[in-house]
């Protein structure tokens, strides 16, 4: 139940930080940004690392928000024009930017274009 409340309040709420970041990135790219976490899978795989599963959901929301804001900063600041151009071109050809969240046994942070 706690996870559902966090998802409702912090993920799905149009006024939430993550939704604001979705919209801003979408504005920069000119396409919708889609991230649809498989919450039951994430809870199953990660719940052992958290005393309270609502903290798991807050952590996912926080990580995605930080990633979105970082990407917005990169695109807004024109720090890596080749990356920005490739991302924009790929997203426009797909008519959206679809982001997948993965669970791995080793920590490996990164962003790649597929």
N, CA, C and O atoms as CSV, one atom per row, in Angstrom:
chain,resi,resn,atom,element,x,y,z
A,1,UNK,N,N,0.814,-1.195,0.000
A,1,UNK,CA,C,0.000,0.000,0.000
A,1,UNK,C,C,0.862,1.265,0.000
A,1,UNK,O,O,0.554,2.230,-0.699
A,2,UNK,N,N,1.947,1.257,0.790
A,2,UNK,CA,C,2.812,2.429,0.871
A,2,UNK,C,C,3.424,2.773,-0.489
A,2,UNK,O,O,3.572,3.945,-0.835
A,3,UNK,N,N,3.775,1.741,-1.249
A,3,UNK,CA,C,4.364,1.970,-2.571
A,3,UNK,C,C,3.353,2.665,-3.474
A,3,UNK,O,O,3.713,3.583,-4.211
A,4,UNK,N,N,2.117,2.248,-3.427
A,4,UNK,CA,C,1.081,2.870,-4.257
A,4,UNK,C,C,0.902,4.344,-3.932
A,4,UNK,O,O,0.688,5.157,-4.830
A,5,UNK,N,N,0.989,4.689,-2.667
A,5,UNK,CA,C,0.853,6.096,-2.265
A,5,UNK,C,C,2.012,6.917,-2.824
A,5,UNK,O,O,1.807,8.018,-3.335
A,6,UNK,N,N,3.235,6.380,-2.727
A,6,UNK,CA,C,4.398,7.085,-3.269
A,6,UNK,C,C,4.269,7.232,-4.782
A,6,UNK,O,O,4.541,8.301,-5.328
A,7,UNK,N,N,3.857,6.168,-5.456
A,7,UNK,CA,C,3.689,6.232,-6.910
A,7,UNK,C,C,2.654,7.284,-7.268
A,7,UNK,O,O,2.867,8.088,-8.175
A,8,UNK,N,N,1.546,7.282,-6.565
A,8,UNK,CA,C,0.487,8.256,-6.835
A,8,UNK,C,C,0.967,9.684,-6.571
A,8,UNK,O,O,0.757,10.573,-7.396
A,9,UNK,N,N,1.613,9.904,-5.418
A,9,UNK,CA,C,1.986,11.258,-5.012
A,9,UNK,C,C,3.260,11.767,-5.665
A,9,UNK,O,O,3.355,12.947,-6.005
A,10,UNK,N,N,4.237,10.891,-5.843
A,10,UNK,CA,C,5.548,11.339,-6.311
A,10,UNK,C,C,5.859,10.998,-7.765
A,10,UNK,O,O,6.740,11.615,-8.364
A,11,UNK,N,N,5.151,10.027,-8.342
A,11,UNK,CA,C,5.414,9.650,-9.738
A,11,UNK,C,C,4.305,10.137,-10.662
A,11,UNK,O,O,4.589,10.809,-11.654
A,12,UNK,N,N,3.077,9.820,-10.368
A,12,UNK,CA,C,1.956,10.087,-11.268
A,12,UNK,C,C,1.401,11.501,-11.158
A,12,UNK,O,O,0.786,11.989,-12.106
A,13,UNK,N,N,1.598,12.153,-10.052
A,13,UNK,CA,C,1.075,13.497,-9.833
A,13,UNK,C,C,1.699,14.479,-10.836
A,13,UNK,O,O,2.922,14.602,-10.906
A,14,UNK,N,N,0.874,15.160,-11.593
A,14,UNK,CA,C,1.356,16.085,-12.630
A,14,UNK,C,C,2.215,17.217,-12.071
A,14,UNK,O,O,3.014,17.802,-12.802
A,15,UNK,N,N,2.061,17.530,-10.792
A,15,UNK,CA,C,2.839,18.603,-10.177
A,15,UNK,C,C,4.132,18.102,-9.527
A,15,UNK,O,O,4.881,18.892,-8.952
A,16,UNK,N,N,4.395,16.804,-9.613
A,16,UNK,CA,C,5.592,16.245,-8.977
A,16,UNK,C,C,6.852,16.652,-9.729
A,16,UNK,O,O,6.808,17.030,-10.900
A,17,UNK,N,N,7.969,16.566,-9.029
A,17,UNK,CA,C,9.267,16.928,-9.617
A,17,UNK,C,C,9.596,16.061,-10.824
A,17,UNK,O,O,10.126,16.560,-11.816
A,18,UNK,N,N,9.288,14.768,-10.751
A,18,UNK,CA,C,9.620,13.883,-11.869
A,18,UNK,C,C,8.780,14.226,-13.102
A,18,UNK,O,O,9.296,14.210,-14.219
A,19,UNK,N,N,7.506,14.533,-12.914
A,19,UNK,CA,C,6.657,14.893,-14.057
A,19,UNK,C,C,7.091,16.225,-14.665
A,19,UNK,O,O,7.063,16.390,-15.884
A,20,UNK,N,N,7.489,17.171,-13.821
A,20,UNK,CA,C,8.013,18.450,-14.319
A,20,UNK,C,C,9.264,18.211,-15.153
A,20,UNK,O,O,9.452,18.839,-16.195
A,21,UNK,N,N,10.119,17.299,-14.690
A,21,UNK,CA,C,11.343,16.977,-15.434
A,21,UNK,C,C,11.033,16.258,-16.740
A,21,UNK,O,O,11.688,16.506,-17.752
A,22,UNK,N,N,10.030,15.360,-16.730
A,22,UNK,CA,C,9.585,14.724,-17.987
A,22,UNK,C,C,9.198,15.786,-19.008
A,22,UNK,O,O,9.640,15.757,-20.157
A,23,UNK,N,N,8.372,16.717,-18.570
A,23,UNK,CA,C,7.881,17.752,-19.492
A,23,UNK,C,C,9.023,18.612,-20.026
A,23,UNK,O,O,9.065,18.909,-21.220
A,24,UNK,N,N,9.946,19.014,-19.158
A,24,UNK,CA,C,11.053,19.874,-19.587
A,24,UNK,C,C,11.944,19.157,-20.601
A,24,UNK,O,O,12.339,19.755,-21.601
A,25,UNK,N,N,12.259,17.904,-20.359
A,25,UNK,CA,C,13.070,17.151,-21.319
A,25,UNK,C,C,12.315,16.982,-22.625
A,25,UNK,O,O,12.897,17.110,-23.702
A,26,UNK,N,N,11.029,16.699,-22.537
A,26,UNK,CA,C,10.211,16.583,-23.742
A,26,UNK,C,C,10.193,17.866,-24.549
A,26,UNK,O,O,10.224,17.830,-25.779
A,27,UNK,N,N,10.141,19.008,-23.860
A,27,UNK,CA,C,10.181,20.305,-24.551
A,27,UNK,C,C,11.504,20.485,-25.290
A,27,UNK,O,O,11.525,20.953,-26.429
A,28,UNK,N,N,12.600,20.116,-24.646
A,28,UNK,CA,C,13.913,20.264,-25.271
A,28,UNK,C,C,14.075,19.346,-26.484
A,28,UNK,O,O,14.680,19.732,-27.484
A,29,UNK,N,N,13.535,18.134,-26.390
A,29,UNK,CA,C,13.682,17.166,-27.479
A,29,UNK,C,C,12.587,17.286,-28.531
A,29,UNK,O,O,12.766,16.851,-29.669
A,30,UNK,N,N,11.470,17.869,-28.160
A,30,UNK,CA,C,10.358,17.996,-29.094
A,30,UNK,C,C,9.536,16.721,-29.232
A,30,UNK,O,O,8.772,16.568,-30.185
A,31,UNK,N,N,9.694,15.809,-28.280
A,31,UNK,CA,C,8.942,14.541,-28.277
A,31,UNK,C,C,8.597,14.185,-26.838
A,31,UNK,O,O,9.248,14.665,-25.910
A,32,UNK,N,N,7.573,13.342,-26.640
A,32,UNK,CA,C,7.274,12.904,-25.275
A,32,UNK,C,C,8.377,12.005,-24.713
A,32,UNK,O,O,9.050,11.285,-25.451
A,33,UNK,N,N,8.545,12.064,-23.405
A,33,UNK,CA,C,9.487,11.198,-22.700
A,33,UNK,C,C,8.659,10.160,-21.951
A,33,UNK,O,O,7.739,10.504,-21.209
A,34,UNK,N,N,8.994,8.889,-22.153
A,34,UNK,CA,C,8.217,7.796,-21.568
A,34,UNK,C,C,9.117,6.926,-20.698
A,34,UNK,O,O,10.094,6.345,-21.169
A,35,UNK,N,N,8.765,6.853,-19.422
A,35,UNK,CA,C,9.414,5.918,-18.513
A,35,UNK,C,C,8.284,5.261,-17.735
A,35,UNK,O,O,7.578,5.914,-16.967
A,36,UNK,N,N,8.125,3.970,-17.944
A,36,UNK,CA,C,7.056,3.236,-17.275
A,36,UNK,C,C,7.675,2.117,-16.447
A,36,UNK,O,O,7.826,0.992,-16.922
A,37,UNK,N,N,8.031,2.434,-15.204
A,37,UNK,CA,C,8.658,1.406,-14.365
A,37,UNK,C,C,7.736,0.209,-14.162
A,37,UNK,O,O,6.520,0.351,-14.031
A,38,UNK,N,N,8.334,-0.948,-14.140
A,38,UNK,CA,C,7.616,-2.181,-13.786
A,38,UNK,C,C,7.706,-2.278,-12.262
A,38,UNK,O,O,8.562,-2.976,-11.719
A,39,UNK,N,N,6.800,-1.561,-11.586
A,39,UNK,CA,C,6.869,-1.451,-10.134
A,39,UNK,C,C,6.855,-2.810,-9.430
A,39,UNK,O,O,7.667,-3.015,-8.528
A,40,UNK,N,N,5.975,-3.747,-9.794
A,40,UNK,CA,C,6.012,-5.047,-9.096
A,40,UNK,C,C,7.373,-5.743,-9.222
A,40,UNK,O,O,7.863,-6.333,-8.259
A,41,UNK,N,N,7.977,-5.671,-10.407
A,41,UNK,CA,C,9.292,-6.271,-10.607
A,41,UNK,C,C,10.345,-5.550,-9.763
A,41,UNK,O,O,11.169,-6.195,-9.113
A,42,UNK,N,N,10.321,-4.215,-9.770
A,42,UNK,CA,C,11.292,-3.460,-8.986
A,42,UNK,C,C,11.169,-3.768,-7.496
A,42,UNK,O,O,12.175,-3.925,-6.805
A,43,UNK,N,N,9.936,-3.852,-7.005
A,43,UNK,CA,C,9.719,-4.182,-5.598
A,43,UNK,C,C,10.251,-5.583,-5.301
A,43,UNK,O,O,10.930,-5.795,-4.296
A,44,UNK,N,N,9.941,-6.533,-6.176
A,44,UNK,CA,C,10.398,-7.913,-5.977
A,44,UNK,C,C,11.927,-7.990,-5.941
A,44,UNK,O,O,12.495,-8.666,-5.083
A,45,UNK,N,N,12.578,-7.310,-6.855
A,45,UNK,CA,C,14.031,-7.408,-6.979
A,45,UNK,C,C,14.793,-6.577,-5.945
A,45,UNK,O,O,15.899,-6.944,-5.551
A,46,UNK,N,N,14.214,-5.469,-5.509
A,46,UNK,CA,C,14.967,-4.531,-4.681
A,46,UNK,C,C,14.489,-4.398,-3.241
A,46,UNK,O,O,15.163,-3.765,-2.429
A,47,UNK,N,N,13.349,-4.976,-2.910
A,47,UNK,CA,C,12.775,-4.744,-1.584
A,47,UNK,C,C,13.689,-5.211,-0.446
A,47,UNK,O,O,13.627,-4.661,0.653
A,48,UNK,N,N,14.526,-6.204,-0.688
A,48,UNK,CA,C,15.440,-6.679,0.347
A,48,UNK,C,C,16.471,-5.647,0.763
A,48,UNK,O,O,17.059,-5.755,1.839
A,49,UNK,N,N,16.695,-4.657,-0.070
A,49,UNK,CA,C,17.686,-3.624,0.237
A,49,UNK,C,C,17.096,-2.465,1.031
A,49,UNK,O,O,17.816,-1.537,1.401
A,50,UNK,N,N,15.792,-2.512,1.296
A,50,UNK,CA,C,15.116,-1.413,1.984
A,50,UNK,C,C,14.310,-1.934,3.165
A,50,UNK,O,O,13.661,-2.975,3.072
A,51,UNK,N,N,14.355,-1.210,4.267
A,51,UNK,CA,C,13.540,-1.575,5.430
A,51,UNK,C,C,12.063,-1.307,5.164
A,51,UNK,O,O,11.194,-2.004,5.688
A,52,UNK,N,N,11.788,-0.304,4.353
A,52,UNK,CA,C,10.420,0.131,4.059
A,52,UNK,C,C,10.298,0.246,2.538
A,52,UNK,O,O,11.051,0.995,1.916
A,53,UNK,N,N,9.359,-0.487,1.933
A,53,UNK,CA,C,9.246,-0.472,0.466
A,53,UNK,C,C,8.864,0.900,-0.079
A,53,UNK,O,O,9.108,1.183,-1.252
A,54,UNK,N,N,8.268,1.760,0.754
A,54,UNK,CA,C,7.981,3.110,0.262
A,54,UNK,C,C,9.285,3.858,-0.011
A,54,UNK,O,O,9.340,4.713,-0.894
A,55,UNK,N,N,10.344,3.531,0.756
A,55,UNK,CA,C,11.650,4.138,0.503
A,55,UNK,C,C,12.230,3.656,-0.821
A,55,UNK,O,O,12.935,4.402,-1.501
A,56,UNK,N,N,11.939,2.425,-1.184
A,56,UNK,CA,C,12.353,1.907,-2.484
A,56,UNK,C,C,11.728,2.765,-3.586
A,56,UNK,O,O,12.420,3.215,-4.499
A,57,UNK,N,N,10.425,2.986,-3.494
A,57,UNK,CA,C,9.731,3.786,-4.508
A,57,UNK,C,C,10.261,5.214,-4.525
A,57,UNK,O,O,10.468,5.787,-5.595
A,58,UNK,N,N,10.484,5.795,-3.342
A,58,UNK,CA,C,11.058,7.148,-3.290
A,58,UNK,C,C,12.445,7.183,-3.922
A,58,UNK,O,O,12.804,8.159,-4.581
A,59,UNK,N,N,13.222,6.128,-3.725
A,59,UNK,CA,C,14.566,6.066,-4.314
A,59,UNK,C,C,14.503,5.986,-5.833
A,59,UNK,O,O,15.278,6.650,-6.521
A,60,UNK,N,N,13.590,5.183,-6.361
A,60,UNK,CA,C,13.430,5.094,-7.820
A,60,UNK,C,C,13.020,6.456,-8.376
A,60,UNK,O,O,13.585,6.926,-9.363
A,61,UNK,N,N,12.042,7.080,-7.741
A,61,UNK,CA,C,11.582,8.403,-8.188
A,61,UNK,C,C,12.733,9.403,-8.126
A,61,UNK,O,O,12.931,10.183,-9.058
A,62,UNK,N,N,13.485,9.383,-7.040
A,62,UNK,CA,C,14.608,10.304,-6.889
A,62,UNK,C,C,15.694,10.083,-7.927
A,62,UNK,O,O,16.233,11.046,-8.473
A,63,UNK,N,N,16.023,8.830,-8.205
A,63,UNK,CA,C,17.045,8.521,-9.218
A,63,UNK,C,C,16.605,8.959,-10.608
A,63,UNK,O,O,17.388,9.546,-11.355
A,64,UNK,N,N,15.359,8.674,-10.953
A,64,UNK,CA,C,14.857,9.061,-12.278
A,64,UNK,C,C,14.810,10.581,-12.394
A,64,UNK,O,O,15.174,11.137,-13.430
A,65,UNK,N,N,14.365,11.251,-11.341
A,65,UNK,CA,C,14.322,12.716,-11.363
A,65,UNK,C,C,15.718,13.294,-11.537
A,65,UNK,O,O,15.912,14.211,-12.335
A,66,UNK,N,N,16.692,12.768,-10.799
A,66,UNK,CA,C,18.074,13.245,-10.918
A,66,UNK,C,C,18.613,13.003,-12.327
A,66,UNK,O,O,19.289,13.865,-12.889
A,67,UNK,N,N,18.316,11.836,-12.899
A,67,UNK,CA,C,18.775,11.528,-14.253
A,67,UNK,C,C,18.147,12.488,-15.262
A,67,UNK,O,O,18.835,13.019,-16.133
A,68,UNK,N,N,16.842,12.708,-15.138
A,68,UNK,CA,C,16.162,13.620,-16.062
A,68,UNK,C,C,16.722,15.033,-15.953
A,68,UNK,O,O,16.982,15.681,-16.967
A,69,UNK,N,N,16.907,15.510,-14.727
A,69,UNK,CA,C,17.444,16.864,-14.537
A,69,UNK,C,C,18.862,16.980,-15.083
A,69,UNK,O,O,19.219,18.006,-15.663
A,70,UNK,N,N,19.670,15.947,-14.904
A,70,UNK,CA,C,21.031,15.959,-15.441
A,70,UNK,C,C,21.014,16.017,-16.959
A,70,UNK,O,O,21.790,16.751,-17.571
A,71,UNK,N,N,20.132,15.245,-17.555
A,71,UNK,CA,C,20.024,15.256,-19.012
A,71,UNK,C,C,19.527,16.614,-19.509
A,71,UNK,O,O,20.015,17.124,-20.517
A,72,UNK,N,N,18.571,17.190,-18.813
A,72,UNK,CA,C,18.088,18.535,-19.163
A,72,UNK,C,C,19.240,19.530,-19.084
A,72,UNK,O,O,19.410,20.351,-19.986
A,73,UNK,N,N,20.028,19.466,-18.019
A,73,UNK,CA,C,21.167,20.376,-17.877
A,73,UNK,C,C,22.171,20.199,-19.016
A,73,UNK,O,O,22.694,21.179,-19.544
A,74,UNK,N,N,22.438,18.943,-19.392
A,74,UNK,CA,C,23.371,18.688,-20.500
A,74,UNK,C,C,22.857,19.277,-21.806
A,74,UNK,O,O,23.607,19.902,-22.557
A,75,UNK,N,N,21.576,19.071,-22.067
A,75,UNK,CA,C,21.000,19.555,-23.325
A,75,UNK,C,C,20.829,21.071,-23.313
A,75,UNK,O,O,21.080,21.741,-24.315
A,76,UNK,N,N,20.407,21.596,-22.189
A,76,UNK,CA,C,20.192,23.038,-22.048
A,76,UNK,C,C,21.509,23.806,-22.117
A,76,UNK,O,O,21.572,24.889,-22.698
A,77,UNK,N,N,22.560,23.241,-21.520
A,77,UNK,CA,C,23.844,23.915,-21.462
A,77,UNK,C,C,24.694,23.733,-22.698
A,77,UNK,O,O,25.738,24.371,-22.838
A,78,UNK,N,N,24.256,22.868,-23.598
A,78,UNK,CA,C,24.991,22.627,-24.836
A,78,UNK,C,C,26.433,22.180,-24.566
A,78,UNK,O,O,27.357,22.577,-25.274
A,79,UNK,N,N,26.612,21.345,-23.525
A,79,UNK,CA,C,27.936,20.855,-23.165
A,79,UNK,C,C,28.464,19.814,-24.136
A,79,UNK,O,O,29.657,19.782,-24.438
A,80,UNK,N,N,27.574,18.964,-24.623
A,80,UNK,CA,C,27.969,17.887,-25.530
A,80,UNK,C,C,27.066,17.921,-26.755
A,80,UNK,O,O,26.119,17.140,-26.849
A,81,UNK,N,N,27.352,18.817,-27.692
A,81,UNK,CA,C,26.449,18.995,-28.841
A,81,UNK,C,C,26.267,17.733,-29.681
A,81,UNK,O,O,25.182,17.515,-30.220
A,82,UNK,N,N,27.296,16.898,-29.806
A,82,UNK,CA,C,27.155,15.673,-30.599
A,82,UNK,C,C,26.171,14.710,-29.938
A,82,UNK,O,O,25.341,14.103,-30.614
A,83,UNK,N,N,26.268,14.573,-28.606
A,83,UNK,CA,C,25.338,13.719,-27.881
A,83,UNK,C,C,23.922,14.278,-27.977
A,83,UNK,O,O,22.971,13.537,-28.226
A,84,UNK,N,N,23.788,15.579,-27.780
A,84,UNK,CA,C,22.469,16.216,-27.832
A,84,UNK,C,C,21.831,16.031,-29.204
A,84,UNK,O,O,20.637,15.750,-29.306
A,85,UNK,N,N,22.619,16.186,-30.242
A,85,UNK,CA,C,22.114,16.023,-31.605
A,85,UNK,C,C,21.691,14.576,-31.866
A,85,UNK,O,O,20.629,14.330,-32.437
A,86,UNK,N,N,22.526,13.621,-31.447
A,86,UNK,CA,C,22.206,12.208,-31.655
A,86,UNK,C,C,20.958,11.811,-30.875
A,86,UNK,O,O,20.106,11.090,-31.396
A,87,UNK,N,N,20.843,12.271,-29.640
A,87,UNK,CA,C,19.672,11.948,-28.819
A,87,UNK,C,C,18.414,12.542,-29.433
A,87,UNK,O,O,17.388,11.868,-29.533
A,88,UNK,N,N,18.492,13.786,-29.837
A,88,UNK,CA,C,17.337,14.448,-30.435
A,88,UNK,C,C,16.917,13.765,-31.735
A,88,UNK,O,O,15.728,13.551,-31.972
A,89,UNK,N,N,17.887,13.426,-32.569
A,89,UNK,CA,C,17.592,12.754,-33.838
A,89,UNK,C,C,16.934,11.390,-33.603
A,89,UNK,O,O,15.944,11.048,-34.249
A,90,UNK,N,N,17.496,10.622,-32.672
A,90,UNK,CA,C,16.950,9.294,-32.378
A,90,UNK,C,C,15.543,9.408,-31.794
A,90,UNK,O,O,14.646,8.661,-32.185
A,91,UNK,N,N,15.351,10.331,-30.871
A,91,UNK,CA,C,14.040,10.501,-30.237
A,91,UNK,C,C,12.995,10.948,-31.262
A,91,UNK,O,O,11.863,10.464,-31.252
A,92,UNK,N,N,13.372,11.854,-32.126
A,92,UNK,CA,C,12.420,12.331,-33.139
A,92,UNK,C,C,12.068,11.234,-34.139
A,92,UNK,O,O,10.928,11.156,-34.598
A,93,UNK,N,N,13.031,10.393,-34.477
A,93,UNK,CA,C,12.721,9.315,-35.426
A,93,UNK,C,C,11.785,8.289,-34.782
A,93,UNK,O,O,10.981,7.666,-35.476
A,94,UNK,N,N,11.885,8.107,-33.459
A,94,UNK,CA,C,11.004,7.175,-32.754
A,94,UNK,C,C,9.715,7.858,-32.292
A,94,UNK,O,O,8.787,7.197,-31.826
A,95,UNK,N,N,9.668,9.178,-32.426
A,95,UNK,CA,C,8.539,10.009,-32.001
A,95,UNK,C,C,8.333,10.010,-30.493
A,95,UNK,O,O,7.266,10.381,-30.004
A,96,UNK,N,N,9.367,9.588,-29.753
A,96,UNK,CA,C,9.354,9.639,-28.293
A,96,UNK,C,C,10.744,9.253,-27.802
A,96,UNK,O,O,11.548,8.688,-28.545
A,97,UNK,N,N,11.007,9.565,-26.552
A,97,UNK,CA,C,12.203,9.064,-25.890
A,97,UNK,C,C,11.709,8.064,-24.863
A,97,UNK,O,O,11.093,8.442,-23.867
A,98,UNK,N,N,11.975,6.794,-25.101
A,98,UNK,CA,C,11.561,5.739,-24.179
A,98,UNK,C,C,12.771,5.329,-23.360
A,98,UNK,O,O,13.824,4.999,-23.906
A,99,UNK,N,N,12.609,5.352,-22.051
A,99,UNK,CA,C,13.689,5.021,-21.132
A,99,UNK,C,C,13.328,3.747,-20.392
A,99,UNK,O,O,12.205,3.592,-19.912
A,100,UNK,N,N,14.286,2.837,-20.302
A,100,UNK,CA,C,14.074,1.577,-19.592
A,100,UNK,C,C,14.866,1.594,-18.297
A,100,UNK,O,O,16.021,2.018,-18.270
A,101,UNK,N,N,14.243,1.133,-17.226
A,101,UNK,CA,C,14.925,0.977,-15.943
A,101,UNK,C,C,15.284,-0.483,-15.792
A,101,UNK,O,O,14.442,-1.358,-15.995
A,102,UNK,N,N,16.533,-0.752,-15.437
A,102,UNK,CA,C,16.983,-2.122,-15.277
A,102,UNK,C,C,17.501,-2.353,-13.868
A,102,UNK,O,O,17.971,-1.429,-13.206
A,103,UNK,N,N,17.409,-3.586,-13.424
A,103,UNK,CA,C,17.983,-4.005,-12.155
A,103,UNK,C,C,19.154,-4.902,-12.491
A,103,UNK,O,O,19.014,-5.858,-13.255
A,104,UNK,N,N,20.315,-4.595,-11.918
A,104,UNK,CA,C,21.515,-5.393,-12.153
A,104,UNK,C,C,22.152,-5.777,-10.832
A,104,UNK,O,O,21.960,-5.105,-9.819
A,105,UNK,N,N,22.894,-6.840,-10.850
A,105,UNK,CA,C,23.543,-7.281,-9.614
A,105,UNK,C,C,24.724,-6.383,-9.249
A,105,UNK,O,O,25.063,-6.258,-8.072
A,106,UNK,N,N,25.346,-5.765,-10.234
A,106,UNK,CA,C,26.448,-4.833,-9.992
A,106,UNK,C,C,25.987,-3.438,-10.356
A,106,UNK,O,O,25.210,-3.259,-11.294
A,107,UNK,N,N,26.456,-2.464,-9.628
A,107,UNK,CA,C,26.124,-1.083,-9.930
A,107,UNK,C,C,26.858,-0.672,-11.187
A,107,UNK,O,O,28.086,-0.729,-11.252
A,108,UNK,N,N,26.102,-0.262,-12.176
A,108,UNK,CA,C,26.692,0.230,-13.418
A,108,UNK,C,C,25.791,1.336,-13.926
A,108,UNK,O,O,24.756,1.072,-14.537
A,109,UNK,N,N,26.179,2.556,-13.677
A,109,UNK,CA,C,25.373,3.684,-14.097
A,109,UNK,C,C,25.743,4.059,-15.519
A,109,UNK,O,O,26.905,3.963,-15.916
A,110,UNK,N,N,24.757,4.484,-16.277
A,110,UNK,CA,C,25.063,4.921,-17.625
A,110,UNK,C,C,23.824,5.229,-18.404
A,110,UNK,O,O,22.705,4.897,-18.011
A,111,UNK,N,N,24.049,5.866,-19.511
A,111,UNK,CA,C,23.003,6.197,-20.459
A,111,UNK,C,C,23.516,5.794,-21.824
A,111,UNK,O,O,24.635,6.143,-22.200
A,112,UNK,N,N,22.709,5.064,-22.563
A,112,UNK,CA,C,23.127,4.689,-23.913
A,112,UNK,C,C,21.942,4.819,-24.855
A,112,UNK,O,O,20.787,4.671,-24.457
A,113,UNK,N,N,22.250,5.094,-26.092
A,113,UNK,CA,C,21.214,5.182,-27.120
A,113,UNK,C,C,21.079,3.826,-27.782
A,113,UNK,O,O,22.074,3.222,-28.183
A,114,UNK,N,N,19.859,3.349,-27.896
A,114,UNK,CA,C,19.641,2.052,-28.533
A,114,UNK,C,C,18.894,2.218,-29.840
A,114,UNK,O,O,18.618,1.232,-30.522
